[in-house]
Each structure stands twice: as structure tokens, then as C-alpha cells.
Amino acid sequence: MGSAVKSAFSKYATFSGRATWSEFWWFYLFYVIVIVILNIIDNLLNLQVGASTMDFRINDQVVPIVNEGVGILSSLASLAMLLPFLAVGARRLHDAGHSGMWLLWGWLLTFVCCIGFIILVVFWTQRSIPADDKYGPVPTS
């Protein structure tokens, strides 16, 4: 896991080349673990921005609706890891033989009809092309 995360951060904004299946998925796991831990810390320390409460009436009963807001630490970490996540995602798409532009199309389709992320996951899980291709040589690790 450590070498995959180190590799992703060392190629912080490198969208060319290829990334192995394990490099991408170990970095994704690291990303999720960091965000979950920081969300817990945000909630424990009450570090939210935009928190609000609104009362909603149902048959003369007041039901509070609480918006917890956005966690400061988890948002900063997401912002810091956005570029390396996009870069390793594009390199993973290259390794499976797809254009890195699928990242753009996948996220746009996610916002429009919720299917884009499914397409990206399918592409990210495909086998690597075992030979050098137009995106670069076969990754070594």
C-alpha cells in the first residue's frame, strides 16, 4: 500500500503514462480511509462549516431537520488529494487501453444520470494491456 501511495503522490499531476491495477486501488483505499478518519475527527471536534437546523411541521408536530455541514479537515484532504486521484485514475484508464478523457465523461455522466461512476469502475477494474501501447510502456509494479 505504501509504495502505491508514494507513487501516486510522486506523480502528483502526471496524467501521461500508465498505472497498475494495484497502484490505483491501493491509492483509492488510502484516500477513502483518510477521508473517513478525518470525517470522524470533524464530527468529534465539531469542525463543520455551513451547519444549520430547520424545523419542519407534520400534523402539529415539529420535526427538526439538521444539516451537519461540510467537515473542514476532510474537505481540505479531499482537495489536496483530488489532483493525484485524477492523475492515477487517468493513468489506470490508460493501462486498460482507454483514454483519460473518460474521467471527464464519467464524472459528467455521474452528475447527469448517475451511470458515469459505474462506467469508470468497470474501466478501472479491467485487465492491463500486457504490451506497450500509445500510452506508454507496461508499468513494472
MARBA-3410 file (N, C-alpha, C, O; in Angstrom, 1 decimal):
141
0.8,-1.2,0.0,0.0,0.0,0.0,0.9,1.2,0.0,0.6,2.2,-0.7 ~ 1.9,1.2,0.8,2.8,2.4,0.9,3.4,2.8,-0.4,3.5,4.0,-0.7 ~ 3.9,1.8,-1.2,4.6,2.1,-2.4,3.6,2.7,-3.4,3.9,3.6,-4.2 ~ 2.3,2.2,-3.4,1.3,2.7,-4.3,1.0,4.2,-4.0,0.9,5.0,-4.9 ~ 0.8,4.5,-2.7,0.5,5.8,-2.3,1.7,6.8,-2.6,1.5,7.9,-3.1
2.9,6.3,-2.3,4.1,7.1,-2.6,4.2,7.3,-4.1,4.5,8.5,-4.5 ~ 3.9,6.3,-4.9,4.0,6.5,-6.4,3.0,7.5,-6.9,3.3,8.3,-7.7 ~ 1.7,7.4,-6.3,0.7,8.3,-6.8,1.0,9.8,-6.4,0.8,10.7,-7.2 ~ 1.6,10.0,-5.2,2.0,11.3,-4.8,3.2,11.8,-5.5,3.4,13.0,-5.7 ~ 4.1,10.9,-5.9,5.3,11.4,-6.6,5.0,11.8,-8.0,5.7,12.6,-8.6
3.9,11.2,-8.6,3.4,11.6,-9.9,2.1,12.5,-9.7,1.1,12.2,-10.3 ~ 2.2,13.5,-8.8,1.1,14.3,-8.3,0.1,14.7,-9.4,-1.1,14.6,-9.3 ~ 0.7,15.3,-10.5,-0.1,15.8,-11.6,0.3,15.2,-12.9,0.2,15.9,-14.0 ~ 0.8,14.0,-12.9,1.2,13.4,-14.2,0.1,12.5,-14.7,-0.3,11.5,-14.2 ~ -0.5,13.0,-15.8,-1.7,12.3,-16.4,-1.2,11.4,-17.6,-2.1,10.7,-18.1
0.0,11.4,-17.9,0.5,10.6,-19.0,1.1,9.3,-18.4,1.5,9.3,-17.2 ~ 1.2,8.3,-19.2,1.8,7.0,-18.7,0.7,6.1,-18.2,-0.5,6.3,-18.5 ~ 1.1,5.1,-17.5,0.2,4.0,-17.1,0.3,3.7,-15.6,1.4,3.9,-15.1 ~ -0.7,3.3,-15.0,-0.7,2.9,-13.5,-1.3,1.5,-13.4,-2.3,1.2,-14.1 ~ -0.7,0.7,-12.6,-1.2,-0.7,-12.5,-2.5,-0.7,-11.7,-2.9,0.3,-11.0
-3.2,-1.9,-11.8,-4.4,-2.1,-11.1,-4.2,-1.8,-9.6,-4.9,-1.1,-8.9 ~ -3.1,-2.5,-9.0,-2.9,-2.4,-7.6,-2.5,-0.9,-7.2,-2.9,-0.5,-6.1 ~ -1.7,-0.2,-8.0,-1.4,1.2,-7.6,-2.6,2.0,-7.5,-2.8,2.8,-6.5 ~ -3.6,1.9,-8.4,-4.8,2.7,-8.4,-5.6,2.3,-7.2,-6.1,3.2,-6.4 ~ -5.9,1.0,-7.0,-6.8,0.6,-6.0,-6.3,0.8,-4.6,-7.0,1.1,-3.6
-4.9,0.6,-4.4,-4.3,0.9,-3.0,-4.4,2.4,-2.7,-4.7,2.8,-1.6 ~ -4.2,3.3,-3.8,-4.3,4.7,-3.5,-5.8,5.0,-3.2,-6.0,5.9,-2.3 ~ -6.7,4.4,-3.9,-8.2,4.7,-3.7,-8.5,4.3,-2.2,-9.2,5.0,-1.6 ~ -8.0,3.1,-1.8,-8.3,2.7,-0.4,-7.7,3.7,0.6,-8.4,4.0,1.6 ~ -6.5,4.1,0.4,-5.8,5.1,1.2,-6.7,6.4,1.3,-6.9,7.0,2.3
-7.2,6.8,0.1,-8.0,8.0,0.0,-9.3,7.9,0.9,-9.6,8.8,1.6 ~ -9.9,6.8,0.7,-11.2,6.6,1.5,-10.9,6.5,3.0,-11.7,7.1,3.7 ~ -9.9,5.8,3.4,-9.5,5.7,4.8,-9.2,7.0,5.4,-9.7,7.4,6.5 ~ -8.5,7.9,4.7,-8.1,9.2,5.2,-9.4,10.1,5.3,-9.6,10.7,6.4 ~ -10.2,10.0,4.3,-11.4,10.9,4.4,-12.4,10.4,5.5,-12.9,11.2,6.2
-12.5,9.1,5.7,-13.4,8.6,6.7,-12.9,9.0,8.1,-13.6,9.5,9.0 ~ -11.6,8.8,8.3,-11.0,9.2,9.6,-11.1,10.7,9.9,-11.5,11.1,11.0 ~ -10.9,11.5,8.8,-11.0,13.0,9.0,-12.5,13.4,9.2,-12.7,14.4,9.9 ~ -13.4,12.7,8.6,-14.8,13.0,8.8,-15.2,12.7,10.3,-15.9,13.5,10.9 ~ -14.7,11.6,10.8,-14.9,11.3,12.3,-14.3,12.4,13.1,-15.0,12.8,14.1
-13.1,12.8,12.8,-12.5,13.9,13.6,-13.3,15.2,13.5,-13.5,15.9,14.5 ~ -13.7,15.5,12.3,-14.5,16.7,12.1,-15.8,16.7,12.9,-16.2,17.7,13.5 ~ -16.4,15.5,13.0,-17.6,15.4,13.8,-17.4,15.4,15.3,-18.1,16.0,16.0 ~ -16.3,14.8,15.7,-16.0,14.8,17.1,-15.6,16.2,17.6,-16.0,16.6,18.7 ~ -14.9,16.9,16.8,-14.4,18.3,17.2,-15.4,19.4,16.7,-15.1,20.5,16.9
-16.5,19.0,16.1,-17.5,19.9,15.6,-16.9,20.9,14.6,-17.1,22.1,14.8 ~ -16.1,20.4,13.7,-15.4,21.3,12.7,-16.2,21.3,11.4,-15.6,20.9,10.4 ~ -17.4,21.8,11.4,-18.2,21.8,10.2,-18.5,23.3,9.8,-18.6,24.2,10.7 ~ -18.6,23.5,8.6,-18.9,24.8,8.0,-20.3,24.7,7.4,-20.5,23.7,6.6 ~ -21.2,25.6,7.6,-22.5,25.5,7.0,-23.5,24.7,7.7,-24.5,24.3,7.1
-23.3,24.3,8.9,-24.3,23.5,9.7,-25.5,24.4,10.0,-25.4,25.6,10.3 ~ -26.7,23.8,9.9,-27.9,24.5,10.2,-29.0,23.5,10.6,-28.9,22.3,10.4 ~ -30.0,24.1,11.2,-31.2,23.3,11.7,-32.4,24.0,11.1,-32.5,25.3,11.2 ~ -33.4,23.2,10.6,-34.6,23.8,10.2,-35.8,23.0,10.7,-35.7,21.7,10.8 ~ -36.8,23.6,11.2,-37.9,22.9,11.8,-39.0,22.7,10.7,-39.2,23.6,9.9
-39.5,21.5,10.7,-40.5,21.1,9.7,-41.7,20.6,10.4,-41.6,19.8,11.3 ~ -42.9,21.1,10.1,-44.1,20.7,10.8,-44.9,19.6,10.0,-45.1,19.6,8.8 ~ -45.2,18.5,10.8,-46.0,17.4,10.3,-47.1,17.2,11.3,-46.9,16.8,12.4 ~ -48.4,17.5,10.9,-49.5,17.3,11.8,-49.3,17.9,13.2,-49.5,17.2,14.2 ~ -49.0,19.2,13.3,-48.8,19.9,14.5,-47.6,19.4,15.4,-47.5,19.7,16.5
-46.7,18.6,14.8,-45.5,18.1,15.4,-44.3,18.8,14.7,-44.3,18.8,13.5 ~ -43.4,19.3,15.5,-42.2,19.9,14.9,-41.1,18.9,14.8,-40.7,18.3,15.8 ~ -40.6,18.7,13.6,-39.6,17.7,13.4,-38.3,18.5,12.9,-38.3,19.2,11.9 ~ -37.2,18.5,13.7,-36.0,19.2,13.3,-35.3,18.5,12.2,-35.1,17.3,12.3 ~ -34.8,19.2,11.2,-34.0,18.7,10.2,-32.6,19.3,10.3,-32.5,20.5,10.2
-31.6,18.5,10.6,-30.3,19.0,10.9,-29.4,18.8,9.6,-29.3,17.7,9.1 ~ -28.8,19.9,9.2,-27.8,19.8,8.1,-26.4,19.9,8.8,-26.1,21.0,9.4 ~ -25.6,18.9,8.9,-24.4,18.8,9.6,-23.3,19.7,9.0,-22.3,20.0,9.6 ~ -23.5,20.1,7.7,-22.5,20.9,7.1,-21.4,20.1,6.5,-21.5,18.9,6.3 ~ -20.3,20.8,6.1,-19.2,20.2,5.5,-18.0,20.2,6.4,-17.6,21.2,7.0
-17.3,19.0,6.6,-16.2,19.0,7.5,-15.0,19.7,7.0,-14.7,19.5,5.8 ~ -14.3,20.5,7.8,-13.2,21.3,7.3,-12.0,20.4,7.0,-11.4,20.5,5.9 ~ -11.6,19.5,7.9,-10.4,18.7,7.7,-10.6,17.7,6.5,-9.7,17.6,5.7 ~ -11.7,17.1,6.4,-12.0,16.1,5.3,-12.1,16.9,4.0,-11.7,16.3,3.0 ~ -12.6,18.1,4.0,-12.7,18.9,2.7,-11.3,19.3,2.3,-11.0,19.2,1.1
-10.4,19.7,3.2,-9.1,20.1,2.8,-8.3,18.9,2.3,-7.5,19.0,1.3 ~ -8.5,17.7,2.9,-7.8,16.5,2.5,-8.3,16.1,1.1,-7.5,15.7,0.2 ~ -9.6,16.2,0.9,-10.1,15.8,-0.4,-9.6,16.8,-1.5,-9.2,16.3,-2.6 ~ -9.5,18.0,-1.2,-8.9,19.0,-2.1,-7.5,18.7,-2.4,-7.0,18.8,-3.6 ~ -6.7,18.4,-1.4,-5.3,18.1,-1.5,-5.0,16.8,-2.4,-4.0,16.7,-3.1
-5.9,15.8,-2.2,-5.7,14.6,-2.9,-6.5,14.5,-4.2,-6.5,13.4,-4.9 ~ -7.2,15.5,-4.6,-8.0,15.5,-5.9,-7.1,15.3,-7.1,-7.4,14.4,-7.9 ~ -6.1,16.1,-7.2,-5.3,16.1,-8.4,-4.5,14.7,-8.5,-4.5,14.1,-9.6 ~ -3.9,14.2,-7.4,-3.3,12.9,-7.6,-4.3,11.8,-7.9,-4.0,10.8,-8.6 ~ -5.5,11.9,-7.3,-6.5,10.9,-7.6,-6.9,10.9,-9.1,-7.1,9.9,-9.7
-7.1,12.1,-9.6,-7.5,12.2,-11.0,-6.3,11.7,-11.9,-6.6,11.0,-12.9 ~ -5.1,12.0,-11.5,-3.9,11.6,-12.3,-3.8,10.1,-12.3,-3.6,9.5,-13.4 ~ -3.9,9.5,-11.1,-3.7,8.0,-11.1,-4.9,7.3,-11.8,-4.8,6.2,-12.3 ~ -6.1,7.9,-11.7,-7.3,7.4,-12.4,-7.1,7.4,-13.9,-7.4,6.5,-14.6 ~ -6.5,8.5,-14.4,-6.3,8.6,-15.8,-5.2,7.6,-16.3,-5.4,7.0,-17.3
-4.2,7.5,-15.5,-3.1,6.5,-15.8,-3.6,5.1,-15.8,-3.2,4.3,-16.6 ~ -4.6,4.8,-14.8,-5.2,3.5,-14.8,-6.0,3.2,-16.0,-6.0,2.1,-16.6 ~ -6.8,4.2,-16.5,-7.5,4.1,-17.7,-6.6,3.8,-18.9,-6.9,3.0,-19.7 ~ -5.5,4.5,-18.9,-4.5,4.3,-20.0,-4.0,2.8,-19.9,-3.9,2.2,-21.0 ~ -3.8,2.3,-18.8,-3.3,0.9,-18.6,-4.3,-0.1,-19.1,-3.9,-1.2,-19.6
-5.6,0.2,-19.0,-6.6,-0.7,-19.5,-6.9,-0.4,-21.0,-7.8,-1.0,-21.6 ~ -6.2,0.6,-21.6,-6.4,0.9,-23.0,-7.5,1.9,-23.3,-7.9,2.0,-24.5 ~ -7.9,2.7,-22.3,-8.9,3.7,-22.6,-8.3,5.1,-22.4,-7.2,5.3,-21.8 ~ -8.9,6.1,-23.0,-8.4,7.5,-23.0,-8.7,8.0,-21.6,-9.7,7.7,-20.9 ~ -7.8,8.9,-21.1,-8.0,9.6,-19.8,-9.2,10.5,-19.8,-9.7,10.9,-18.8
-9.7,10.9,-21.0,-10.9,11.7,-21.1,-12.1,11.0,-20.6,-13.1,11.7,-20.3 ~ -12.1,9.7,-20.4,-13.2,9.0,-19.8,-13.4,9.5,-18.3,-14.5,9.4,-17.8 ~ -12.4,10.1,-17.7,-12.6,10.6,-16.4,-13.6,11.8,-16.5,-14.5,11.9,-15.7 ~ -13.4,12.7,-17.4,-14.3,13.8,-17.6,-15.7,13.3,-18.0,-16.7,13.7,-17.4 ~ -15.8,12.4,-18.9,-17.1,11.9,-19.3,-17.8,11.2,-18.2,-19.0,11.3,-18.0
-17.0,10.4,-17.5,-17.6,9.6,-16.4,-18.2,10.5,-15.3,-19.3,10.2,-14.8 ~ -17.4,11.5,-14.9,-18.0,12.4,-13.9,-19.1,13.3,-14.4,-20.1,13.5,-13.7 ~ -19.1,13.7,-15.7,-20.2,14.4,-16.2,-21.5,13.5,-16.3,-22.6,14.0,-15.9 ~ -21.3,12.3,-16.7,-22.4,11.3,-16.7,-22.9,11.0,-15.3,-24.1,10.7,-15.1 ~ -22.0,11.1,-14.3,-22.5,10.8,-13.0,-23.4,11.9,-12.5,-24.4,11.6,-11.9
-23.1,13.2,-12.8,-23.9,14.3,-12.4,-25.2,14.3,-13.2,-26.2,14.8,-12.7 ~ -25.2,13.8,-14.5,-26.4,13.8,-15.3,-27.4,12.7,-15.0,-28.6,12.8,-14.8 ~ -26.8,11.5,-15.0,-27.7,10.3,-14.9,-27.2,9.2,-14.0,-27.7,8.1,-14.0 ~ -26.2,9.5,-13.2,-25.6,8.5,-12.2,-25.0,7.3,-12.7,-24.8,6.3,-12.0 ~ -24.7,7.2,-14.0,-24.1,5.9,-14.5,-22.7,6.1,-14.8,-22.0,5.1,-15.0
-22.2,7.3,-14.8,-20.8,7.6,-15.2,-19.8,6.9,-14.2,-18.8,6.4,-14.7 ~ -20.1,6.9,-12.9,-19.1,6.3,-12.0,-19.1,4.8,-12.2,-18.0,4.2,-12.0 ~ -20.2,4.2,-12.5,-20.2,2.8,-12.8,-19.4,2.4,-14.0,-18.6,1.4,-14.0 ~ -19.4,3.3,-15.1,-18.6,3.1,-16.2,-17.1,3.2,-15.8,-16.3,2.3,-16.3 ~ -16.8,4.2,-15.0,-15.4,4.3,-14.6,-14.9,3.1,-13.8,-13.8,2.7,-14.0
-15.7,2.6,-12.9,-15.3,1.5,-12.1,-15.1,0.3,-13.0,-14.1,-0.5,-12.8 ~ -16.0,0.1,-13.9,-15.8,-1.0,-14.9,-14.4,-0.9,-15.6,-13.7,-1.9,-15.7 ~ -14.2,0.3,-16.1,-12.9,0.5,-16.8,-11.7,0.3,-15.9,-10.7,-0.3,-16.3 ~ -11.8,0.9,-14.7,-10.7,0.8,-13.7,-10.4,-0.7,-13.3,-9.3,-1.0,-12.9 ~ -11.4,-1.6,-13.4,-11.2,-2.9,-12.9,-10.8,-3.9,-14.1,-10.5,-5.0,-13.9
-10.7,-3.3,-15.3,-10.3,-4.2,-16.4,-8.9,-4.5,-16.4,-8.1,-3.9,-15.7 ~ -8.5,-5.6,-17.0,-7.1,-6.1,-17.1,-6.2,-5.1,-17.8,-6.7,-4.4,-18.7 ~ -5.0,-5.1,-17.4,-4.0,-4.3,-18.1,-3.7,-4.8,-19.4,-3.8,-6.1,-19.7 ~ -3.3,-4.0,-20.4,-2.9,-4.4,-21.7,-1.4,-4.9,-21.5,-0.6,-4.1,-21.0 ~ -1.1,-6.1,-21.8,0.2,-6.7,-21.5,1.4,-6.2,-22.3,2.5,-6.6,-22.1
1.2,-5.3,-23.3,2.2,-4.9,-24.1,2.3,-3.3,-24.1,1.3,-2.7,-23.7 ~ 3.4,-2.8,-24.6,3.5,-1.3,-24.7,2.4,-0.9,-25.6,2.1,-1.5,-26.6 ~ 1.8,0.3,-25.3,0.8,0.9,-26.2,1.1,2.4,-26.4,2.1,2.9,-26.0 ~ 0.1,3.1,-27.0,0.3,4.5,-27.2,0.4,5.3,-26.0,0.8,6.5,-26.0 ~ 0.0,4.8,-24.8,0.1,5.5,-23.5,1.4,5.3,-22.8,1.6,5.9,-21.8
2.2,4.3,-23.3,3.5,4.1,-22.6,3.8,2.7,-22.4,3.0,1.8,-22.8 ~ 5.0,2.4,-21.8,5.4,1.0,-21.6,4.6,0.4,-20.5,3.9,1.1,-19.7 ~ 4.6,-0.9,-20.4,3.9,-1.7,-19.3,4.5,-1.3,-18.0,5.8,-1.3,-17.8 ~ 3.7,-0.9,-17.0,4.2,-0.5,-15.7,4.9,-1.7,-15.0,4.5,-2.8,-15.2 ~ 6.0,-1.4,-14.3,6.7,-2.5,-13.6,6.2,-3.0,-12.3,6.3,-4.1,-12.0
5.5,-2.1,-11.6,5.0,-2.5,-10.3,3.5,-2.2,-10.1,2.9,-2.5,-9.1
END
